[in-house]
Amino acid sequence: MPNARASIVIKGEVQGVGFRFFVRAKAQALGLKGWVRNNDDNSVEVCAEGERMLIEKLIEFCRKGPSMAKVEDVEVKWEKPLDEFGYFYVED
């Protein structure tokens, strides 16, 4: 059972630069579960569950993003884990 869950919103030039696939690769490498998606306001949203330390590493990756991204802000809300995901995926 995961001990942490975070809702993460990344703002800036983060759509159309491979950000979702970058996040998925990092999250999967860290063994996290959840999803990543584009929002209508041009932000990218992440829901990640797993060990808090590993989610914090994912947040640091989100602050940098892939090479073409320009991250301006990262908002994080910690939540109670629900253990509802089987893997980490890109949501359409």
Buried (B, 14 or more C-beta within 10 A) or exposed (E): EBEBBBBBBBBBBBBEBBBBEBBBBBBEEBEBBBBBBBEEEEBBBBBBBBBBEBBEBBBEBBEEBBEEBEBEEBEBEEEEBEEEBEEBBEEE
